[in-house]
Amino acid sequence: MTPLIVLVGPMGVGKSTVGRLLAERLGVGYRDTDDDIVAAQGRSIAEIFVDEGESAFRAIEKQAVRTALAEHEGVLALGGGAVLDADTRALLAGERVVYLSMDVEEAVKRTGLNAARPLLAVNPRKQWRELMEARRHLYEEAATAVVATDGRTPEEVTRSALDALEMKQA
């Protein structure tokens, strides 16, 4: 078993919204590894970060991604930091991976870059930029296709993702 499409990208980019739309369009199920983690742990991701730290969360996330990649045949959305793990990136090789991208101004509009995002609690804009500098090349490395989301509706992004994957398959 393998997912039909895997979505990666920063927090707030719309992976959940676009993922559900893609699943609906394709007539398949939708799964989000962040939701899997919350359900399995019985607490929010922010609580895991506070209680156990980022490295403990990343270990939980790595296993959740591995399990979801093995079990799910539909559209799968990964948490924003999942690509940090080299083993996870290796597992994504050969999958149809769409990197949903956005710039910092779009991130501010969408998320407000608020404290509910544990990695952005102090100086949200600066931290978001630093996160993206550290992660952008990893998203691009993992991706089969890159779809910009800035100023676009979820429906437009969904259509672009489907078009991009069809172009890659041709």
N, C-alpha and C positions, 0 to 999 in steps of 0.2 A: 504494500500500500504506500501511496505517496500523495501529498497534496497536489491539487490541480494548480493552485496559485499560492505563493507565499508573499505576504506584504511585509516590508521593512521600512523603517524611517523613524524620524524623531517623534517624541511625544507631541500629541496635539495635531499631527499632520492629517489625521482623518483615516487612519488604518481601519478602525472599527466601522465607521460609516461606509467607507468605500468597500471594505471587505464584505459587509452585509449585502450591499448592492450587487457586487460581483457574484456572490453566492446565489442571490435571487435570479440574476440574469442567466447564470449557468445551470440553475436547477440543482445545486449542491448545497451541502451544509457549510456553516461558518463556525470557526473556532478561533479563540484569542488566548494565547498562552498566559497573558496577564490574568484573565478571568480564571483560567485553570489554577494558577498559583493561589489566587485569593480563595477559591473554593477549597483547595487542598489544605491550605494553611489556616483557614478560618479567621483571617485578618487581612487588612489592606496591605498593599505594597509599601505604603508610607510607614505603616507600623513595623513591618519586617525590617526596613531600613533603620528605623529608630532603635528597635529592640536588639537587632543582631548585626547591623552594619551592611554595607554594600557587598562585601565579598561573600557573606552568607547568602544574601539575596541572589547574587549572580550564580552561585552553585545550585540553588533551588530552580532558578530560571533555566539554566543549562539542561537540567533533567526534564523540566516541563517541555522545553522545545524538542528535545530528543524524543520524548514520548509522543508528542503531538505529530511530529514528522512521521513517525512510524505508524500511527493509528488513524490519522485523518486524511480523507480523500478529497475534501472540498477546498474551500478558501481558508487559509491560515494566516492570522496576523500575529507578528512577534512583537514583544516589548521593544522599546526604543534602544535599549542597550544590549539586546541579545547578540548582535553582531560583534560585540567586543571579544567574544570567546572564539578562539581559533578553531576549536573542534566543531562549534556550531557553524561557523563559516564553511568548514569542510563538508558538513552534512548538507549544506545548502547548494553545494556544487551539483550541477545537473538538474536542479529544480527550476521551475519557472518562478523567478523572484522579481517582484516589482518594488523598486525603491520609490516611495512617495516623498518628494522633496518640497521644501518651502524655505523662504528666507526669514530672517529674524523679525521683520516687521509683520509678516503674516503670522508668525508664531505668537507675537504679542497680541494681535487681534483675536486669535483663536483661543489661546489658553489664558491670556492675561498674565502668563508666566507667574502663576501664583504659588503660594507656599505649600499647596497640596501636592506639588511636584517636588519630592524630597531633594532632588539634585539641583533645584533652582531656588532654594530658600533665601539666599543672602542677596545677591545682585543678579536678578533674573536675566536681564539682557546680556550682561557680560558672561554669565555662566552658560547661557544657551549658545552664545557664539563659540565659547571654548569647547563645549560638548560637541558642537557640529564640526569644529576644526579637527577634533580627535576622532570623530566617527564618520565623517562624510566619505572618506576614501574606503572605509570598511563597507558602508552601504553600497557604494559603487562597485566594489570588488565582488560583493555577493549578488549583485543585480543582473538579471537578464535584460531588464528594461528600466529606464528612469522616467518617471512621470512627474512633472512639476504641478503643484496644486495651487500655487499662488493665484488669487483672484478668480478661481474656478469653482463651479458648483460640484458637489459630490457626483452628480450624474455625468458631468463633463470629464471628471477625473476617471470615473469608471469606464466610460467610452474610450478614453485615451489609453488606459491600461489594457483593455481588450485589443484595441488596434495595435498597440506596441507589441504585444505578445504574438499577434497574428503575423506581424511583419518579421519578427524574430524566427517564427516557425517556417516562413516561406523559403 
